[in-house]
Amino acid sequence: MRTRAADRPPVLGLRENAAQFALLVAVNALVGGMVGQQQTVLPLLAEDEFGLTGYTFIFTYVAAFGITKAIANYFAGTFSDRYGRKPVLLVGWLFALPVPLMLIFATSWWWVVAANVLLGINQGLTWSTTVVMKIDLVGPARRGLAMGLNEAAGYGAVAATSLLAGYLAEHYGLRPAPFLLGLAYTALALLLSGVFVRETRGHALLDAGQHVARADGLHDHLHADLTDRQILVQTSIKEPALSSASQAGLVNNLNFGLSWGLFPLLFATAGLTVGQIGLLFALYPGVWGVGQLITGALSDRIGRKHLITTGMATQAAALAVIALGDGFAGWAAGTVLLGAGTAMVYPTLLAVVGDVAHPAWRGRAVGVYRVWRDLGYAVGAVLGGIVADLMGLHAAVGVAAAVSAVSALIVAVRMYETHQPVRTRL
């Protein structure tokens, strides 16, 4: 008699877990699509239907999203280590159900802010959990590739859905057409997560049993039995690689949060159409998403640190190009470069956390890292809004360029190389 897949003992490896891995990639694409449905549309909705003009006020929805997503990341890591990954994933998708309807029927801007609070919880619980589940499945050798595939799916879907939402908004209006995408994504994700996704905590326990300390002794102080408070301190401040990754992640998402609220308004100053704005906005996560298919695997070959340093420096240069631009061609070049820099950084930072964190507290470490990273949404929204109100849109982008350059310097000085290549098949 055949043994059912769910009853088989866990085995580590990308090839050995290809079906579940591919399913989780698809689920994470739907997670990204929930963000993409609104990125092009909401800043325009704020001005056209709600009459908002102050940049700081318009960016409230990005700040609300970032803060709640950051908090949800922490609980996603804690609960996934305590109760399992799949229950957290399902609960996260339940929070997404009201979001498209609230955006469709919003009668005031505060409905939009409330919808983004729920979306932040959805994103924190679901994205963090799919990250942890993929790290569980693949084992130590291919973490970079796994994270590249995960983030490529998520941000590729952000780009594709942003472009599609822009098209729908241009041809059918800002509401309700773009947000019908979110209803479809949520229904499909609940079906896949509830029926087909399997629990992966057993793979993490297997990984913990096979865990081998580094020969150089760098992680000897990071034991399997750290408390939640110790994990928070190590990931945030004390451990050089983990804390460097946390600050770089925050700055990376500062740029994304600022772009989310500010880029459509900046591009509109040149008289571009909604379709052109949607295309420009899609270029950034599009290049970012596709690029991670290369950079994640590349970090498994050449290491993590230099990719992260180069990526943050590239983001700084890209933002400078955008700040100095005033038309479609210059902005297109800048957004492509920004996507390339982000692709170098995004999966590689997650791989660093997977390298350093013990499998017994990996979920919590990923959660803490993603708390800091996703606080960047709120910091970028608030910083961008204040600078834009005081000095203009171009100046706000210029400030983000300077912050990114400082972040690159911190990584170059403080982070050590965390990856020791292991020769193995996929």
matplotlib code that plots the C-alpha trace (Angstrom):
import matplotlib.pyplot as plt

x = [0.0, 1.3, 2.2, 0.4, 2.7, 1.4, 2.4, 6.0, 8.8, 10.2, 13.2, 15.2, 16.0, 14.4, 14.1, 12.7, 10.0, 9.4, 5.6, 5.1, 7.7, 6.0, 2.7, 4.1, 5.6, 2.2, 0.6, 3.2, 2.5, -1.1, 0.2, 2.1, -0.9, -2.9, -0.5, -0.2, -4.0, -3.8, -0.3, -1.0, -4.6, -4.8, -2.6, -4.7, -7.9, -6.8, -6.6, -9.4, -12.2, -11.3, -9.7, -6.5, -3.5, -1.1, 1.5, 1.9, -1.8, -2.0, 0.8, -1.2, -2.3, 1.3, 2.3, -0.8, 0.1, 3.8, 3.2, 0.6, 2.6, 5.7, 3.8, 2.1, 5.6, 6.6, 3.6, 3.9, 7.3, 6.4, 3.1, 4.7, 7.3, 4.7, 1.7, 2.9, 3.2, -0.1, -2.5, -0.8, -1.0, -4.7, -5.5, -3.5, -5.7, -8.8, -7.7, -7.6, -11.2, -12.7, -9.9, -11.1, -14.7, -13.6, -11.6, -14.5, -17.1, -14.9, -16.8, -13.9, -10.1, -10.2, -11.9, -8.8, -6.5, -8.5, -8.4, -4.6, -4.4, -6.1, -3.9, -0.8, -1.9, -2.5, 0.9, 2.8, 1.2, 1.2, 4.5, 6.5, 5.0, 5.7, 9.3, 9.8, 8.1, 10.4, 13.5, 12.2, 11.9, 15.2, 17.7, 21.0, 22.5, 20.0, 18.5, 19.5, 17.8, 14.8, 14.4, 15.0, 12.2, 9.9, 10.5, 10.5, 7.0, 5.8, 7.2, 6.7, 3.0, 3.1, 4.4, 2.0, -1.0, 0.1, 0.2, -3.1, -4.8, -3.5, -5.0, -8.3, -8.4, -7.6, -10.3, -13.0, -12.4, -10.5, -13.3, -14.3, -12.5, -8.9, -10.0, -11.9, -8.5, -8.0, -11.3, -10.2, -6.7, -8.1, -10.5, -7.9, -5.3, -7.7, -8.4, -4.7, -3.6, -6.5, -6.6, -3.1, -0.4, 1.1, 2.8, 6.6, 7.5, 8.7, 11.3, 12.6, 12.9, 14.8, 17.1, 17.7, 18.8, 21.3, 22.5, 26.3, 28.2, 30.4, 34.1, 35.1, 33.0, 31.1, 27.7, 28.8, 26.9, 23.6, 22.2, 19.0, 17.3, 17.4, 14.4, 12.2, 13.9, 17.3, 16.3, 14.9, 18.1, 20.4, 18.5, 18.0, 21.2, 23.8, 24.6, 26.6, 25.1, 21.5, 21.4, 23.1, 20.5, 17.7, 18.9, 19.4, 16.0, 14.4, 16.1, 15.2, 11.5, 11.8, 12.6, 9.6, 7.2, 8.3, 8.0, 4.5, 3.1, 5.3, 6.2, 2.7, 2.4, 5.9, 5.2, 1.9, 3.7, 4.9, 1.4, 1.8, -1.3, -2.5, -1.3, 2.2, 2.3, 1.3, 4.0, 6.7, 5.6, 5.5, 9.1, 10.5, 9.0, 9.1, 12.9, 13.2, 11.1, 12.8, 16.2, 15.8, 15.7, 19.4, 20.6, 19.2, 21.1, 24.1, 24.4, 24.7, 27.7, 29.6, 28.2, 25.8, 27.7, 29.0, 25.6, 23.9, 26.5, 26.4, 22.6, 22.2, 24.7, 22.8, 19.6, 21.2, 22.3, 18.9, 17.1, 19.5, 18.6, 14.9, 15.3, 17.0, 14.6, 11.6, 10.2, 9.3, 12.7, 14.8, 12.3, 12.2, 16.0, 15.9, 13.1, 14.9, 18.1, 16.2, 14.7, 18.1, 19.6, 16.7, 16.9, 20.5, 19.4, 16.0, 16.4, 20.0, 19.0, 16.5, 19.2, 21.5, 18.9, 18.4, 22.2, 22.7, 19.5, 19.2, 16.4, 14.7, 14.1, 14.3, 10.7, 11.1, 14.3, 12.7, 9.7, 12.0, 14.0, 10.8, 9.5, 12.4, 12.3, 8.6, 8.8, 10.6, 7.2, 6.0, 9.4, 9.5, 5.9, 6.3, 9.8, 8.8, 5.6, 7.2, 10.1, 7.8, 5.5, 8.4, 10.8, 9.0, 8.8, 12.2, 13.9, 12.1, 13.6, 17.0, 16.9, 16.1, 19.2, 21.4, 19.9, 20.5, 24.2, 24.7, 23.1, 25.4, 28.4, 27.1, 26.8, 30.3, 31.8, 29.8, 28.4, 30.6, 30.1, 27.5, 27.4, 29.6, 28.9, 27.8, 28.2, 24.8, 22.2, 19.0]
y = [0.0, 3.5, 5.9, 9.2, 12.2, 13.7, 10.6, 10.3, 11.4, 14.8, 15.1, 18.3, 19.6, 21.7, 18.8, 16.5, 19.0, 20.5, 20.1, 21.8, 24.4, 25.3, 25.5, 27.9, 30.0, 30.3, 31.3, 34.0, 35.4, 35.9, 37.6, 40.0, 40.6, 41.8, 44.8, 45.3, 45.8, 49.1, 50.6, 52.5, 53.3, 54.6, 57.7, 58.8, 57.9, 60.0, 63.1, 62.5, 61.1, 62.2, 65.6, 65.0, 67.2, 67.0, 64.3, 63.4, 62.8, 60.8, 58.6, 57.6, 54.4, 53.3, 54.0, 52.1, 49.2, 49.2, 49.4, 46.6, 44.4, 44.8, 43.8, 40.9, 39.6, 39.2, 37.2, 35.2, 34.0, 33.4, 31.5, 29.5, 28.2, 27.5, 26.2, 25.4, 27.2, 26.3, 27.6, 31.0, 31.0, 30.4, 33.0, 35.5, 35.0, 35.4, 38.9, 39.7, 38.9, 42.4, 44.4, 44.7, 45.3, 48.1, 49.8, 49.5, 50.9, 53.4, 56.7, 58.3, 58.1, 56.4, 53.4, 53.1, 53.4, 50.7, 48.4, 48.8, 47.9, 44.6, 44.2, 44.7, 41.9, 39.7, 40.4, 40.0, 36.6, 35.1, 36.3, 35.6, 32.1, 31.3, 32.4, 30.2, 27.3, 27.4, 27.7, 24.7, 22.6, 23.3, 22.9, 24.9, 24.6, 26.5, 29.1, 31.9, 30.2, 29.5, 33.1, 34.3, 32.2, 33.2, 37.0, 36.9, 35.4, 37.9, 41.0, 39.8, 39.6, 43.1, 44.4, 42.4, 43.3, 47.0, 47.1, 45.3, 47.5, 50.6, 49.3, 48.6, 52.0, 53.8, 52.0, 51.3, 53.8, 53.8, 51.8, 49.0, 47.2, 47.2, 45.8, 42.9, 41.3, 41.2, 39.3, 36.7, 36.4, 35.8, 33.1, 31.2, 31.6, 30.2, 27.2, 26.4, 27.1, 25.2, 22.1, 21.6, 23.2, 20.9, 21.7, 22.1, 22.3, 18.7, 19.7, 22.4, 19.8, 17.6, 20.5, 21.2, 17.5, 17.8, 21.3, 21.6, 24.5, 26.7, 25.7, 29.4, 29.5, 32.6, 31.3, 29.5, 32.0, 31.4, 28.3, 26.4, 27.5, 31.3, 33.1, 35.4, 38.4, 37.1, 36.5, 40.0, 41.5, 39.4, 40.1, 43.8, 45.0, 42.6, 39.9, 41.8, 39.9, 39.8, 43.4, 44.6, 42.7, 44.3, 47.9, 47.2, 45.7, 48.7, 51.1, 48.9, 49.0, 52.7, 53.1, 50.9, 52.7, 56.1, 55.0, 53.5, 56.7, 59.2, 57.9, 58.0, 61.7, 62.5, 60.9, 62.7, 66.1, 65.5, 65.0, 61.2, 59.1, 56.6, 53.8, 55.3, 55.8, 52.2, 51.1, 53.1, 51.8, 48.2, 48.5, 48.7, 45.6, 43.9, 44.1, 43.4, 40.3, 38.8, 39.8, 37.7, 34.6, 35.3, 37.0, 34.5, 31.6, 33.8, 34.5, 30.7, 30.7, 33.9, 34.7, 37.3, 40.3, 41.8, 41.5, 43.3, 46.1, 46.6, 46.4, 49.2, 51.4, 50.7, 51.8, 55.0, 55.7, 54.9, 57.2, 60.0, 59.4, 59.5, 62.7, 64.5, 63.2, 65.0, 62.7, 59.2, 58.1, 59.2, 57.8, 54.5, 54.2, 55.1, 52.6, 49.8, 50.5, 50.7, 47.3, 45.8, 47.1, 45.8, 42.4, 42.1, 42.8, 41.3, 37.5, 37.8, 39.4, 36.6, 34.1, 35.8, 35.3, 31.7, 31.2, 32.5, 31.6, 28.1, 26.1, 25.9, 29.7, 30.4, 31.5, 34.0, 35.4, 35.8, 37.5, 40.0, 40.8, 41.4, 43.6, 46.0, 45.6, 46.4, 49.3, 50.8, 51.2, 53.5, 55.3, 55.9, 57.1, 59.5, 60.7, 61.1, 62.9, 65.4, 66.2, 66.4, 68.8, 71.0, 70.7, 69.0, 65.6, 65.5, 66.4, 63.6, 61.1, 62.7, 62.2, 58.5, 58.2, 59.6, 57.2, 54.2, 55.2, 55.3, 51.8, 50.4, 51.7, 50.1, 46.7, 47.0, 47.8, 45.6, 42.5, 39.4, 36.7, 34.3, 31.6, 28.6, 27.0, 23.3, 21.2, 19.5, 18.9, 20.9]
z = [0.0, -0.9, 1.9, 1.6, 1.1, 4.4, 6.3, 5.0, 7.3, 6.4, 4.1, 3.5, 0.1, -2.7, -5.1, -2.5, -1.6, -5.0, -5.0, -1.6, -2.4, -5.7, -4.0, -1.3, -4.1, -5.7, -2.3, -1.8, -5.2, -4.1, -0.9, -3.1, -5.4, -2.4, -2.1, -5.9, -6.3, -4.5, -5.0, -8.3, -7.4, -3.8, -4.1, -7.0, -5.2, -2.2, -4.4, -6.9, -4.7, -1.2, -2.0, 0.0, -0.8, 2.1, 1.4, 5.1, 5.4, 2.2, 3.4, 6.6, 4.9, 4.2, 7.8, 9.1, 6.8, 7.8, 11.6, 11.7, 9.3, 11.5, 14.6, 12.8, 11.7, 15.3, 16.2, 13.0, 14.0, 17.7, 16.8, 14.0, 16.4, 19.1, 17.2, 13.7, 10.4, 8.6, 11.2, 11.1, 7.3, 7.3, 10.0, 8.0, 4.9, 6.9, 7.8, 4.0, 3.3, 4.2, 2.6, -1.0, 0.0, 2.4, -0.4, -2.8, -0.5, 1.5, 2.2, 3.9, 3.9, 7.4, 5.7, 3.6, 6.6, 8.4, 5.4, 5.4, 9.0, 8.1, 5.0, 7.2, 9.5, 6.5, 4.9, 8.2, 9.0, 5.5, 4.0, 7.2, 7.4, 3.7, 4.2, 7.3, 5.6, 2.6, 4.8, 6.7, 3.5, 1.7, 4.5, 4.8, 1.3, -0.9, 1.4, -1.0, -3.9, -1.9, -0.7, -4.2, -5.6, -2.7, -3.0, -6.8, -6.7, -4.2, -5.7, -9.3, -8.4, -6.9, -10.2, -12.4, -10.3, -10.1, -13.8, -14.2, -11.6, -13.4, -16.6, -15.0, -13.3, -16.6, -18.5, -15.9, -13.1, -9.8, -8.2, -8.0, -10.9, -9.5, -6.1, -7.6, -8.1, -4.3, -3.8, -6.3, -4.8, -1.3, -2.3, -4.2, -1.4, 1.2, -1.0, -1.6, 2.0, 3.6, 1.4, -0.2, 2.0, 4.6, 7.9, 7.8, 11.4, 11.3, 8.7, 11.1, 13.8, 11.4, 10.5, 14.2, 14.8, 11.9, 12.9, 12.8, 14.5, 12.4, 12.4, 13.1, 16.3, 15.2, 16.4, 19.5, 21.7, 19.9, 21.5, 20.7, 24.0, 23.7, 25.2, 23.2, 24.8, 23.9, 20.3, 20.1, 21.5, 19.3, 16.1, 16.7, 18.3, 19.5, 16.9, 14.1, 11.1, 12.3, 13.5, 10.3, 8.3, 10.4, 9.8, 6.0, 5.8, 7.5, 5.0, 2.1, 3.0, 3.8, 0.1, -0.8, 1.5, 0.3, -3.3, -2.6, -1.5, -3.3, -6.8, -8.3, -7.1, -8.4, -11.8, -12.1, -11.9, -15.4, -16.7, -17.3, -17.8, -15.2, -17.5, -17.7, -13.9, -13.5, -15.9, -14.1, -10.7, -12.0, -13.3, -9.8, -8.2, -11.7, -12.0, -8.2, -8.6, -11.6, -10.4, -7.3, -9.4, -10.0, -6.9, -4.4, -6.0, -6.5, -2.8, -2.3, -4.5, -3.6, -0.2, 1.3, 2.5, -0.8, -2.5, 0.3, 0.4, -3.4, -3.5, -0.9, -2.7, -6.0, -4.4, -3.3, -6.8, -8.3, -5.9, -6.8, -10.5, -9.7, -7.6, -10.4, -13.1, -14.6, -17.3, -18.2, -19.6, -16.6, -14.1, -16.0, -15.8, -12.1, -11.2, -13.1, -11.2, -7.9, -8.7, -9.5, -6.2, -4.2, -5.9, -4.6, -1.0, -0.4, -0.6, 0.7, 4.0, 4.6, 3.8, 6.4, 9.1, 8.1, 8.2, 11.7, 13.5, 15.0, 13.6, 17.0, 17.0, 13.3, 13.0, 15.8, 14.4, 11.0, 12.7, 14.6, 11.4, 9.5, 12.3, 11.7, 8.0, 7.7, 10.1, 7.1, 5.4, 8.2, 8.5, 4.7, 4.6, 7.5, 6.5, 2.8, 3.7, 6.0, 3.6, 0.6, 2.5, 3.6, 0.6, -2.3, -3.8, -5.4, -2.1, -0.3, -2.8, -2.4, 1.4, 0.9, -1.4, 1.4, 4.0, 1.7, 1.2, 5.0, 5.3, 2.7, 4.8, 8.0, 6.3, 4.8, 8.2, 10.6, 8.9, 8.5, 5.8, 7.1, 4.4, 4.1, 0.7, 0.9, -2.2, -2.8, -5.4, -5.6]

ax = plt.figure().add_subplot(projection="3d")
ax.plot(x, y, z, "-o")
ax.set_aspect("equal")
plt.show()
